[in-house]
Amino acid sequence: QPPVFPAFSLFGKVIGDAFAIAVVGYGIAISLGRIFALKYGYKVDSNQELMALGLSNALGGVFQCFAISCSMSRTTVQESTGGKTQVAGAISALVILVIVLWIGALFEDLPKAMLAAIIYVNLQGMMKQFMDIPALWRHNKVDMLIWVGTFILTLLLNPDLGLAASIAFSMLTVIFRTQLPTYSLLGQVPGTDLYRPLQDYNQVRQVPGILIFRSSATLYFANAEMYQDALREKSGIDITKILSAKKKLEAKIKQQESKEAKKAQRNAEGTVETNRVEQNGISFIEMDPDPNCLLPRAIILDLSTVNFLDTVGVKALHNIRKDYGEVGIDVVLACCQTGVVENLQNGGFFNGKVSKSCLFSTIHDAVLHCQSDPADDK
């Protein structure tokens, strides 16, 4: 038949299936390409493959061709017979064309079991990938679950639904990993400007009066609250309790001052006798005599592992700096990437009270700043 453009009236009926076929076809093509690229030591450009498939399907649709992708069985057959270049693919396509047009009828009576045996023999290399499961279990259990989950979902569902469900499952594992980061306090390696987790190294020492806090994951809406809870747990500072007690004490003092002012106004003679405040009328904050429980002078947040900050992450850092600042603890940020600084700027972190002077390129620079005399900074 002559070339003809597709009927636009059918787009609404086939758009869903067409999208699923496109995703599955691209997924199979890029997966096979990467498998053989890893085997023979070359790289596959995903964008180039996507452009090639898109142009092939766009032009093929004008000539009423089937959706173009790659065949796992024919790919393994070609690889097992020694074909490695596009010339082998062109010759294979010509052979298929001859079979379809002229000699296909000769294979009509060929048992399907024989064809299946040919395909299975050439797919043995793919089947051996099941042997990777024990290695994946030893190296990374999450990757093993993704492998098995993708296989089961694709086997039970259609390839399009199975691939979509597998992608969703993989995204859930990423979110799950960010929900279980490692939080640690850092200490200084003596005689150097290196800082390592205190729980992992015996020779590392904590900088007196300064807490250095780091998370192994980026900071965004899914783990922002966990980040603040971990900081409170690692530092041993229940900032919520301290702020609540401070507000209660300030309210008591303000109430007592108000009573004294009213009592002074009622004294017409102008001689005001200062009344002794009873002890049970004031709430006291009892401090632990242990000097280790004293509040630090500064907290350094190591953001070297943070790749981006969303609105919730920026707000979490703003609340941390504001809350700890109210009890006299200076909070500074270290090792921020350029993109993170832009996120802070766009998120309104910097204002009249907070400037970029709280940012430091290294942890050591932040430590030196926090150790300096506050009078020198003013």
N, C-alpha and C positions, 0 to 999 in steps of 0.2 A: 504494500500500500504506500501511497505517496506520503511525505511528511505532513503532519497536521498538528496544530496546537491543541492542547487538552481543552475540553469543554469546561469553561469557568463555572457553569451551573452545577457541576458535580463536586466543587471544592468543599462545600459545606458537609457533604456526605462522607468524603474520604479523608478529610483533614486529620481526624484522630488516628486512623489506621496508618496514614502516610507518615505521621510524626513518629509513631511507634516503630515502623519499619526503618525509618531513617536513623533513629537512635540505636536500634539493635544492629543494623548494618554497619554503622560507624564503630560501634563497640566491638563487634567481631573483627572488623578489619584492623583496628588499631591494636587489639589484643594479640592477634596472630602476628602482626608486624613486629611488635615488641618481643614476642617469644623468640622469633627467629633472629631478630636483631641482637638479643642477648646471647644467642647461641653462636652467632658468627661475628660478633664484635663490631657492630656498627649502630648508628643512631637512626631513629625514626622521628620525623618532624610531624607532630600531630596536626598542625595547621595545614601543612602541605597535603596530608592525607584527606583532611576534611574538604579542602578546596577541590582535590581531584575527584572525590566522590560526588561532591555537589555539582561540578561541571558535567561529569559523566551522566548523572541522573537527569540533569536539566536538558542536555542534548538528547539523551536516550528517550526521554518522554515524548519528544517531538516525533521520533520514529517508532513510537508505540513499543518500546522495549520494556522488559521487566526491570524491577529495581536492581541496581548494580551494587554489589558488595563483593565479598570474597567467600570462597568455599573452604571450609576446614579440611575436608577430605581431599579435594583436588590440590590444595596447597601442600599437604603432606606428601601426596603422590609425586608432585613435581619436585619437592625437596629430596625425596628418597631416590628419585631417578637422576639426580645431579643437576637439575635446572636451578640456576641462581640469578639469571638476569631477566630483563623484560622480553628478550628475544624468545626465551622458553615459553613465556606466557602468550606471546603472539602466535607461536607455532601451535601451542595447545588450543588456542581459540580457533585457529584454522582447521585443526583436526575435528573439533566439536562441530564446526560449521559443516564440514563434509559429512559427518555422521548424521547430523540432523536432516540435511537436504537429500542425501542420496543413499547411504548405506545403513541408516537407522533401522529400516525394516528387517534387516538381517539379524538384528539382536532382539527381535520381538519375542522369540521363544526362549531366550536365555533365562534360566531360573534366577529369581531375585536373590535367592540365597547365595548364589555365586557372586553377584554384584556386591552383596553385603559383605562377603568374605574378603573381597578385594579392598573394600573401604576399611574394614576392620584391621586388616594387616597393616595398612598404611597409617592407621590411627593409633597403633600401638605406642608410639612415642608420646602421644598426648595422654593415653591412658596411664602411662608410667608416672604422670604428675601426681597421682594419688599417693605415691611414695614420699611426696613432699610434706604430707600432713604431720608425721612424727617430728620432722625437723622444724616445721612451723610451731608445733606445740612446745618444743624446747626453747626456741628463740623468742617467739612472741605469740602468746595465746590469743590475743585479740585478732591478729592477722589470720590465725588458724580458724577462728570463728567466722571471719569474713569469707574465707575460702569455702568452708563447709556450708555456710548459710547461702552463699551465691549458688553453689551447686544444687542444693536441695530446692531452693526457690525456683531456679530455672527448670529443674526436673519436674516439679509438681505443677507449676504454672506455665503459661505460655512464655516464650522467650522474651517478649516485650514486657509483660507484667513481672516476670522473674528478674529481668535486668533492672526495672524501675524499683522493685522491692529491695534488690541488692544494693542499689545506690543509696536508698533511704536507710538501709541497715548500716552501711558504711558511715553515713553522716551521723547516725546515732552513736556509733562507736567513737567518733571524733568528739562529740559533745560529752560522752561519758568520760573520755580521757581528760578533758579539761575540767571535769568535776572532781577529779582525783589528783590534783597536783601535789607536789612536794613543797612544803613550806619550811624554811630553815632560817636560823640566825647565823650570820657570818662573823668570823673573827679574823684577826690579822696574823699572817705568817710572820713570826718575829724577824725583824731586820729587813723586811721587804715591804712593797706596796701591794702585795697580793692578799686577797680576802677569800676564805673558803668556809664551808659549813662547819660549825663547831662540832656537830655530832659525827662528822665523817673523818676528822683529822685530830690526832692527839696533841700535836704541837701548836695548833692554832689557839690564839688567846683573844678573848673579847676585849674590845677597846673600852676602857673605864668610862662610864657615864654615857656611852653611846650604844644604841642598838641598831644593827644593820639587818634588815629583813628582806628576804627574797622569795619569790614564788617561781616554780618551774614552768608555769603556764601563763598565757596571756591573760589580761584582765578585761572582762566584758560582762554583760548582764547575767550570764549563767553562773558565774562564780564570784561576782563582786561581793556579795554578802559573806561568802566563805572566806574571802581574802581578809575582810575586816575581822571576822571571828578568829581566824588563824593568827593575825597580828596581836589580838588581845590575849590569846592563849600563849603564844610564844613569848611575848613580853611580860606576861604576868600582871598586866595593868588592866583592870576592869574599868575602862574609861566611862562606861555608862553609869556604874555605881558611884564613881568619884564625882562626876558631874551632877548626879542627882543629890548626893550629900552636900555638894557645894551650893547648889541652888536652895536647898532647905536651910542651910546655915545663913545664907544671904537673906533669905526671907525672914528668919528669926531676928537677925540683926536689924533689918529694916523695920520690923514690927516693934522691936524694943526701942529703936530711935524715935519712932512715931509716938510711942507712949510717953517717952521722956519729953518730947517737944510739947505734947498736949499738957503734961503736968506742969511744965515751965510756964505755959501760957496762963494756966489757972492761978499761978502764984502772983498775986497783985502787988506784993511788996518788992518784987524784983530780986529777992534773995532766994536763990534756988539751991536746994541741998541735993547733992548727987545721991541718988538712991543706989544702994548696993543690989546688984542683980543676983538673984538666987540661982544657984547652980542648976536646979532642976528646970529652970526656964529657958535654958540654952542647950542646943544640940551640939555635942562635941564630936569631932572626927578623930578617933583614936588611931595613932600611927604605930606600926609595929616597930619595936626597938631594934629589930634586926637591920643593920645598915644596908643589906642586900635588897631590902624591900623599898628603898628610896627610889623615887622616880628618876629616870635618866634625864639628862639635859637635852638630848636630841635623839631622833629616830631617823635613820637613813633608809629610804625605800629603794632597793636595787631593782630597776625596771629593765635590765638588759635582756630579759626573756620576753618582754612584752612587745608584740609586733604591731598592735593597734589598740586603740581605746575607743569604745563607743560612749554614748551619752551617760549610761549607767556607770561605766568605769571611771569617767572623768568626775562624776558626782561623788563616787566613793572616795577617790583621792582628795577631793575638796573637803568632804566631811571628816576624813582622817586628819587632815592638816588643821581644820577648824577646831575639832573636838580636843585633840591633844594640845593644841596651842592655848586653849582656855585654861589648862592646868600647868602652863609654863614649859611645855615640851615642844621644841622646835622640830618640825618635820620637813626634810628636804628630799629631793629626788635625784637619783644618780643613774648614769648610763642610759639616758633616754635616747632612742633613735629619732631621726629627723621626723619621721611620720608620726611618732608619738607626741612630739612637741607640737606639731601642727594640730593633732587631735585635741591637745590641751588648750591650744589657742582658740580653735573653733568652738570648743565646748564651754568657753567662758571661765576657764580655771584661773586665768590671770585677770586681776582687776586692780582696784585701788589699793587693796590690802595685800594682795599676793602678786609679786613680780617674778620675772625670770631669774632673779638672783637666787632662787631656791633650787635651780637646776645646776647639776655638776656633771662634767663629762666622765669622771671616774669616781669610784668609791673613795679612793684615797684623797682626792680633792675635797670631797664632802666631809671626810673625817677631819682633815686639817682645818676646814672652816668651822666645824662644830667645836673643835678644841681651842680655837682662838678666843681671846677675851671679847665678850660681847661689846665692851666699850670701844674696842678697836673698829668694830663694824659700823658704828654710828658715826 
